[in-house]
């Protein structure tokens, strides 16, 4: 039985919102084996956190098979949500420690299901600090906002 080596995929994901709530956009830059893909989109009325989550969801949905993935996000909400909070939320039936419903539960559940299909390392990167991948994802997220606003 041969072990299949999974390729490393690098994802930079970002969300943007003009007003919170307001028109929002998401962007993702995916890189694997010398190839890259850019994705973006938006929604007319949303929040920044929803766009941050959507960016990662859309990037993972674009992967055709199980991969080793490094996801870079400037969202502490997404990074800590997936590395520190999600297991407790699931144990409490999608409730926070103070028994309130988890905000954006619908997106967290989608992201949780998608993340089970891959080996993911969740990495936080400081936004607007010159990281080329993050700057690209930010530009794509803003392109998503612009598309919605021109709509």
N, C-alpha and C positions, 0 to 999 in steps of 0.2 A: 504494500500500500504506500503510495508516494504522497508526501505532504505537499499540498499546493501552497506556494509562496504568494502571499497577497502583496500587491503593489502599494506603495505609500502614496496616499492622496493628501495634498495640502489644500485646506479650505480657509479662505479669509471671508468672514461674513459680517455684514453691518446693516443697521437699520437707521432710518432718518425720519423725522417728523417735523412739519412746519406747524407749530402749535401742538399741544399734547393734551387732549386729542386734536387731530387735524389731518390734513392730507399727509400720507406717509409713503415711504419707499423702502425697499430692501435691495441689497446687492450682495452677490457672492462671486468670488474669483476662485476657481478650482484649478489646481495644477497637478498633473500626474505624468510621469515618464516623459518629460519634455513637451507635453501638450498642455494647453490651458483652455478654459471655457469661462465665459462671463455670463452671469444671469442677473436680471433685475426685473422689478415690477413694483406695483404699489396699490394702495387702497385709498379711496377718497376720504374716509373718516376712520382713523385708527389711533393707536398710541405707539410711542417709540419702542416700548418693550415688546409689543406684538410684532413690530417690524423686525426687531433683533431676532426674535424666535423664528419668524417666517424665513428670514435669510438662511438660517442654518437648515431648516426643514427643506427648503427648495434645493439647496446644495446637496443634501443627503439623498433626496428623491432622484437627483440626476445621476447618481451612481448606479451602474448596471449590475454590480455584483458585490459581494462582501469584500471589504477592503480594510486595510490599516489606514486610519485617518488621523491627521492632526488638524484640529479646528482652532483657528485663531479668531477671537472676538474681543472687541473693546467693551463688551457688556459684562459687568460683574454679575448682573442678574442672570444671564444665560450661563456663564461659566460656573458660578456657585450653585445655581439651580441644578445643573447636571452633575456636579461633583460632590455637593454637600447636602442639598435639601430634598432632592427628588425621592430618595428612598423613604424618608420620614413622611413625606406627603402621601406616598402610596400606602404606607402602613396605616395612615390615619384616614384612608379613603378620600384623598385629595383635599385634606384640611390642613391649615397651618397649625402651629403649636398652640395658638390661642383659639383654635376651633373654627376659624373663619374659612370659607371656601378659598382655595388657591386661585389667585388671579390668573387668567389666561390658561385655565385648566385644559381647554380643548387643544391648544397648541402644545402644551407640555406633554399631553398624552400622545399626540402624533410624534413629537420629537423623541419621546421615550421609546416608542415602538420602532422608529427608524434606527435609533442608536443601538438597539439590540442586534441589528444585522451587521454591525461593523465593530472593529476594535478602535475605539476613539480615545484620543488624548485631547482634553479640553484645555486650551491655553489662553490666558488673558494677555492682551497687548494694550498698551496705553494708546488711546485714540489721539489723532492729530499730532503725532509725535515723530513723524517722518518714516514710519515703517511702510515700505512700498506696498506690501500686500494689503495692509489696512487702509492705506490712502486710496488704493484701487477700489476696494469694497465700498468705501465711503462715497467715492465718485459714482459708483454704480447705484448705490442707494439713493443718492440725490438725483440721478437720472430717472429712477423710478418715481420719485416725487414729482419731477417735472412732467413726466408722461401723464400722471394722474391730473395734474393741475391744467395741462393743455387740453385734456380729455375730451 
